[in-house]
Amino acid sequence: MRAGDSLVITKLDRLARSLRDATDIIEDLTRREVKLSIGGSVHDPTDPVGRLLFNVLAMVAEFESDLIRARTREGMQVAKAKG
């Protein structure tokens, strides 16, 4: 990607596996002056509001992933107990 380009992301959990991973990616994109298009809106990660929005969305995406993993483990334990 070139400076000034936009990166289109349909779901933030498709971009990164964790908040730390997402932060590393956004720092790289910021250095390269690439803006993010999340849900149809373009956000500038160098802008305070854009950075806040990205961090909040990344935290929510990580939370959702954690919930899915916890529910999967719980379901496997129930299935194992039932035989």
Buried (B, 14 or more C-beta within 10 A) or exposed (E): EEEEEEBEBEEBBEBBEBBEEBBEBBEEBBEEBBBBEBEEEEBBBEEEEBBEBBBEBBEEBBEEBEEEEEEEEEEEEEEEEEE
